[in-house]
Amino acid sequence: MRTRTTTATTRLAAALTALLVLAGCSSSGEEPNGKAGSAASAPAPAQGATGGYEGPRPQDQNLLAWTGDPNDAGHVTAQSAAGVGGRVTLVRIVLREQITWSNIWLGLAGIDPNAQLSNCYLGVYDDKGALLSATSDISPQLMTDAIAKPLPLAKSFTAAPGTYFIALLLNGNWATNALTLKSTGAGISVNAGLTPPRLRYSTVLTGQTSLPATVNLAEQATSTINTGWASQWYAVS
């Protein structure tokens, strides 16, 4: 009787030990054969991933930067030659990474086939007001093809992360509601919370026939902006 009792007790102890081992494997996320369970094998989420919808980025359209999603640039800018001719109009753009800047994209919404244009330019100023590069006279490109188009700078340059200002200079005569540019339509509100020399949208100087080598950003003005000269859409490539 003692032998049978001892044997039964030994078998019961062995069974309990096996159950404890199995329970330990399950709680640690492993299967009895030592392989990781499904919970342990699930891939960890990517670092910094937030999930959900992310808005369009310039790179989605083979661009390097832009002043805003062109899908939102539905409003057209219409202004008289007397209102903006000879003024340097500035639109601020902030770069988050270093790029090689070769072109400025402008959204041309409408053309005036009877316009007489000359001395029209695009350029880029740094946050000190120094001209980094400019296009040749873009008057011919403003007379054809009402589309978004890249206008090449005279020289490409390396643009470090920071604040830049895209400059537009128009000269000549055109019909106010014919020569039009794509823009955000923000106008006055685009400068909310800002003061010179960091205005997002402004004008400087009058009577210019070319983009000056330097501009004084402390002189940024909004009087013309407030008449309805809505903020133009630009992109960089």
Secondary structure, DSSP 4 states (H G I P E B T S, - for coil): -HHHHHHHHHHHHHHHHHHHHHHHHHHTTB-TTS-B-HHHHSPPPPTT---S-----GGGGT-SEESS-GGG--EEE---HHHHTT-EEEEEEEESS-EEEEEEEEEEEE--TT-EE-S-EEEEEETTSBEEEE-S--TGGGSS--SEEEEEEEEEEEE-SEEEEEEEE--EE--TTTSEEEE-S-GGGGGTT--TTS-SEEEE-SS-SS--SB--GGG-B-TTGGGT-PPBPEEE-
